Amino acid sequence: MAKGESVPGSDIPAGGFVQLLTPDGERIDSVTTADGATYSVDFTDEEYRGLYRDLVTVRRLDTEATALQRQGELGIWASLLGQEAAQVGSGRALRSQDMAFPTYREHGVLYCRGIDPIMPFGLFRGVDQGGWDPNEFKFNTYTIVIGSQTLHATGYAMGVTMDGKTGSPDGEAVIAYFGDGATSQGEVNESFVWSGVFNAPIVFFCQNNQYAISEPLERQTRVPLYQRAGGYGFPGIRVDGNDVLATYAVTRAALDNARNGQGPTLIEAYTYRMGAHTSSDDPTRYRNAGEVEAWKAKDPISRLKAFLTKQKVAKKDFFTEVDEDANKQALALRERVLAMPDPQPVTLFDNVYPNGSPEIDAQRKAFIEYQASFEGSGH
Amino acid sequence: MSRIKEFNLPDLGEGLTEGEILAWLVKVGDTIELNQPIVEVETAKAAVEIPAKWGGVVTRIFHEAGTVVEVGMPIIAIDTDPSAGPAGPSDTPGDGTSADPEAGLIGGPAPGGRTAILVGYGPKTTTAKRRARIGTPSASPTAATPTPPPAAAAGSPAAPVAVVPAPVAQPVAPPAPVSPEPVLASPEPALLSPAPAGRTGPVLAKPPVRKLARDLGVDLAAITGTGPMGSVTREDVQRAAEGLAAEGTAQTVTVERTPATTVLDGSREQRIPVKGVRKLTAENMVASAFTAPHVTEFLTVDVTRSMKVLEKLKARPEFAETRISPLLLVAKAVLLAVKRNPMVNSTWSGSTGEIVVKDYVNLGIAAATQRGLIVPNVKDAGRLTLRELAEALNTLVLTAKSGKTPPSDMTGGTLSITNVGVFGIDTGTPILPPGESAILAFGAIRPTPWVHKGKIKVRQVTTLGLSFDHRIIDGELGSRFLRDVGTFLEDPEAAMLSWT
């Protein structure tokens, strides 16, 4: 049995997972799984500090978004609290040519892709469609319908193969994000079938945060989720999703397999949603405080901080500076969200067709006239 | 220079119309920071903390805890620049006292606090305030006019456009022959035309309104709709139902009472929404009462010696700082009796087909709080010394009374005590908290004539009531456990010496 895997204990799920950094901040050099794959990371001090900065910034921005929702400035918010390591670890493992397909919670991956964090806020504030150019950032728009993005990702990945962009170390890979609840969806299973059969260059990245809104994992599956991959004919692996190092290592390896033409991998990042499913949800109604407390002890940020401190990679000044910088970014984000203009009703005719259409143009014209028929100006 | 800003209650979920203020975390005069939690609000969906939208000084709190506030109403005012000296009340642009009660309302007020919709903000159920069209009569086509009784609706002058002769709607009259000629052509585009005074097609009403009509026994066809396109609105149905009720009473009322409506309209009934702790308690009690077969046994004991021991303890330096009460000795008695009868401290696990016997006692104490009954527990109480136990109990009760019991204190209880004696009650048949197998009711201690050493004396006597889960605990075990608790309370010193 490999070190770091299948260690019995309350912190590690039955069947084990790949872990390179324990909740106490102890570093495990490398992990070799039963199929002979070895996982490790070799970061410079600067890279370690960079990961820490990512985690803290992403959490701080998320906290600000939650506050904005509570203050009536956002219609809804899906918090990533607790899942920072799974998102930053996998997001930083992506290379510039790789394409990512997110759900509506991947704010951390979005951040790692270099997208302005303000981008999704138009959607959650209800003032625009929340769009960015997926091709520019290699990051698809947020997908609300559970699991549907795995089909888009599979089709995209099959296209990558058809374009002949796989089969080399510099090939392209695709990553599809989804949650534990989505594994019960037909779309996800269809994606598994097609990707397996066509050897698509895709990584299925499942953040198992233990709850599909209020449904616990045991109502989704009788076997660990990563084991499902075997039935579709590709490898599955479970990683400690609260360990940014292990998540990075496992995702990097799976993406490299995909870009080299080795086909799909299912990664189950074992993590926990510390907050509510969305701001409309009250998790205290379906899970107990003791469980949340137990997961608090496995926090992704505190374990990396403990490691950096122990290894003397970072000192107090650094941590303070990171906190202050994240705070500044959060306040700037707040100002920008509050300054977002309300849309004009007529903009609802925009973005229907890429190059316009006579029918839509006529409707827009009629609508403008109709609006002008009211007393007073504006809308 | 409006530096005093009012914060309105936002829609905290999707389509909520109101929230109940549970507790204020700040008070007038407090200096607060941006995003500092200021208030706990419970909605139909969740109880949440709201963070402050601005830093500054709290100048006004509009609603006390316990108030149900509509979304969009101001709840707190904050002076965002207190260093600039006192701010006059005129600085407040939309002072809550003069605020339009309709301001910012999303959807309409609905029973249960939300508009029944799946997602999004849902339909407005209130009458829309629509701007006038240029070149049309200024009277708003959708303005709600007092609805005349159905029979008088024919040719109603309030109807702005009467295209068809209005049929005289009668509940029993077949509608078809009344309308001589269905004229569909209308001078205005149909989509935005005001309601025609007469109906030619089927009754227009939204499904929830149809259900309401069915529930209230109102015939939709008999109502003249005041909604868009002549559709029947919720208000129309309610008005019609009131009419029916009045009719009904008029027929059945007897000579003794003339204002009979006050008897039947529910004005003397108070309706309290079931939510929060009350809801949880109800669910727990029903689940427990109908899952675990309860047996209750009683034992009346002479606790005179316990009371003396309590006095002795109070005099000891170890307890100089600690308040102690008879509950402490009852708790100790229960903990020692569990040690002698471990099966009492167990859980029936139906899903695994097992009885889980616990080696630790998380001792629950039922506490009456402002928000309702809660049963926080002392974790691993069996390991505590008597003084530690006393302190833990005091902390537990004080925390519960102040409403600050954390959820972790309320989960994982293994066995509980309910101290009904503090209400002057002799005993009761308590219902088990879910997952627990025994609960002890501890009654009032009263001076009582009692046979003591062969003579009738006045002694301090109380009655214990023990409910237990008969799936796990047989009468014999339950009786032994209760007897042990009683034996301890009759002579704590001897029990301590012989059992520990």
HADDOCK unambig.tbl for C-alpha pairs under 7 A between the chains (distance, minus, plus):
assign (segid A and resid 67 and name CA) (segid B and resid 35 and name CA) 6.57 0.50 0.50
assign (segid A and resid 67 and name CA) (segid B and resid 51 and name CA) 6.05 0.50 0.50
assign (segid A and resid 70 and name CA) (segid B and resid 12 and name CA) 6.09 0.50 0.50
assign (segid A and resid 70 and name CA) (segid B and resid 50 and name CA) 5.53 0.50 0.50
assign (segid A and resid 70 and name CA) (segid B and resid 51 and name CA) 6.80 0.50 0.50
assign (segid A and resid 71 and name CA) (segid B and resid 10 and name CA) 6.29 0.50 0.50
assign (segid A and resid 71 and name CA) (segid B and resid 50 and name CA) 6.75 0.50 0.50
assign (segid A and resid 71 and name CA) (segid B and resid 51 and name CA) 6.89 0.50 0.50
assign (segid A and resid 71 and name CA) (segid B and resid 53 and name CA) 6.11 0.50 0.50
assign (segid A and resid 72 and name CA) (segid B and resid 10 and name CA) 4.59 0.50 0.50
assign (segid A and resid 72 and name CA) (segid B and resid 11 and name CA) 6.33 0.50 0.50
assign (segid A and resid 279 and name CA) (segid B and resid 13 and name CA) 6.56 0.50 0.50
assign (segid A and resid 280 and name CA) (segid B and resid 12 and name CA) 6.90 0.50 0.50
assign (segid A and resid 280 and name CA) (segid B and resid 13 and name CA) 4.36 0.50 0.50
assign (segid A and resid 280 and name CA) (segid B and resid 14 and name CA) 6.43 0.50 0.50
assign (segid A and resid 280 and name CA) (segid B and resid 45 and name CA) 6.64 0.50 0.50
assign (segid A and resid 281 and name CA) (segid B and resid 45 and name CA) 6.55 0.50 0.50
assign (segid A and resid 281 and name CA) (segid B and resid 46 and name CA) 6.38 0.50 0.50
assign (segid A and resid 282 and name CA) (segid B and resid 45 and name CA) 6.66 0.50 0.50
assign (segid A and resid 282 and name CA) (segid B and resid 46 and name CA) 4.79 0.50 0.50
assign (segid A and resid 289 and name CA) (segid B and resid 407 and name CA) 5.77 0.50 0.50
assign (segid A and resid 289 and name CA) (segid B and resid 408 and name CA) 5.26 0.50 0.50
assign (segid A and resid 290 and name CA) (segid B and resid 408 and name CA) 5.79 0.50 0.50
assign (segid A and resid 373 and name CA) (segid B and resid 133 and name CA) 5.90 0.50 0.50
assign (segid A and resid 373 and name CA) (segid B and resid 134 and name CA) 5.56 0.50 0.50
assign (segid A and resid 374 and name CA) (segid B and resid 131 and name CA) 6.56 0.50 0.50
assign (segid A and resid 374 and name CA) (segid B and resid 132 and name CA) 6.02 0.50 0.50
assign (segid A and resid 374 and name CA) (segid B and resid 133 and name CA) 4.40 0.50 0.50
assign (segid A and resid 374 and name CA) (segid B and resid 134 and name CA) 5.29 0.50 0.50
assign (segid A and resid 375 and name CA) (segid B and resid 131 and name CA) 6.77 0.50 0.50
assign (segid A and resid 375 and name CA) (segid B and resid 132 and name CA) 6.00 0.50 0.50
assign (segid A and resid 375 and name CA) (segid B and resid 133 and name CA) 5.89 0.50 0.50
assign (segid A and resid 375 and name CA) (segid B and resid 134 and name CA) 5.42 0.50 0.50
